[in-house]
Each structure stands twice: as C-alpha cells, then as structure tokens.
Amino acid sequence: MRRVLKPGGTYAANLADGPPLAHLRGQIATAAAAFPELALAADPVVLRARRFGNAVLVASDAPLPVADLTRRVATDPHPGRVEHGRALADFAGGAAPVTDANAAPSPAPPPELFR
C-alpha cells in the first residue's frame, strides 16, 4: 500500500465491518505496519462494535490534520468520532497485520441492515 504513494501522500480506505470488528482491526494493524501516522473515522456505535458499518482509515508518512478531521467528522449530519495515536492502537487491540496468506474480503453486511 505504501509503495503506491508519493512521499507525504495520504492513503484512505473505506472499510466495512461488524462485531467483533476483527476485519477492521486487522486493516488498522496492516496500515500501522506501513505508515507512522493513522486516524480512523466512524460512527461511535460501530466503533463500540454494536452494529455493522463503515469506517474510514487514513494513513500517511506525514502528519495528518487530526484536529481538522475530528472537527469535520463531529459536525457531519451523521456525526462520528476520530481515533488516532494511542487510542487507535488500543482499539486495534494487538491485531496482526493482514498478509497475502490470511487476506479475506470485507464481511458482508447482515441482511436485516437493508430492511
């Protein structure tokens, strides 16, 4: 993932997952292995593993505008929360980075989500 960015570029991924958020945590660990700067934006209910939803992961080798991102996410019509730094590392919970040997597609949303 890092090799496709120019220095100072930003990687962004829209990730879908639901409880227990194992897929999301693995993607965070993978990005953390490649980039020193990470932030994750999502609905707080999704971050608490209470329902299936999307999260946006951003990563870079340059400092991220975390304060601006936090403000924008919090003031969205559907407000979210941004995790970064130690809180994001704690959220990842020691998940192992994804490799070619253990890669899997994003989990499918539960059918009741669309009723």
N, C-alpha and C positions, 0 to 999 in steps of 0.2 A: 504494500500500500504506500509506503513512504517513497519508493523509487519513482513513482509517477508524479510527484510534486516537485516544483522548483523550491529552492530554499526560501523559507518564510511563507510558503503556501499553506493553505488550510484544507484538511481532509474533513469531509462531512458525510455522515451516513444516517439515513432514516432506518431505524431498527424497530421491528415489531416483536413483542414477546408478551407472555403472560406468566402468572405464578408457576413456578418459583423464580422466574427470571434468569434461569441458567444460561440461555442463549445470549441475553443482553450482557450478563456478567462476563461471559467468555469473549464477547466482542470488545468490551472495555479492556480486558486484560491483553488482548491482541494489539489494540491501539497503543496501550501503555508500554508495550514492548518495543514499539517503533517510534513513539513520539514522547517528548518530555512534558508537553502541555496538552491537557484534556479538559473537556467540560461536557456535561450531559444535561439536556433539557427534556423534561417530560412532565406529564400530569402527575401531581403528588400521589394520586390514587394508584397509578401504575407503578411509581417508584416504591410504594409500600407493598407491592405485589398483591393488590386486592382485585385487579382486573387486567385483562388483556389490553394492550395499547401500544402506541408508538413512542419512541424516544429518539432524539436527535443527538448523535455523538459528534463532537468536533474535536479535532486534534491538529497540532502544529509543532514545529520546532521553534517557533517564535511565540512570544507571549500572546495569549488570547484576550480579547476585550471582555473579560468575565463580568465586570460591573455593568457594562452596557447590555450584554446579553441577558444578564439577570433582570435588569430593569425592563427590557423589551418582553421577555417571557412572562414576567409578573403582571404586565399591563395588557397582555393579549386578551381578546374577548373570552378566550378559554385559558385562564391563567395557569401557568406551570411553575416549575421550580428548576433551578440550575444547581447541579452538584459539580464540584471541582476540588482539586487538591486532595487533602486528607479525607474529606467526606466522600469523595468519589472512590478513592482507594478502599475505604471501609465498605462502601456499597458493593464494590466488586468482590469483596469477601475472599480474597485469595484464589479466585478462579484462575485456571490455567489458560494461557493463550491458545487460540484455535490454530491448528496446523492442517496441512493437506490431509493428514491421516485421520483427523477427527472432525473435519468440517461437516456441517449439516445446514440445510436451508433454515430460514426463519420458520418458527412454528406457525401453523395455520390458525387463524382466529377461530374461536369457538362459534358454531353455527348460530347460537342464540344471540350473538353480538349484532346480527343483521335483522333481527325480528322487530 
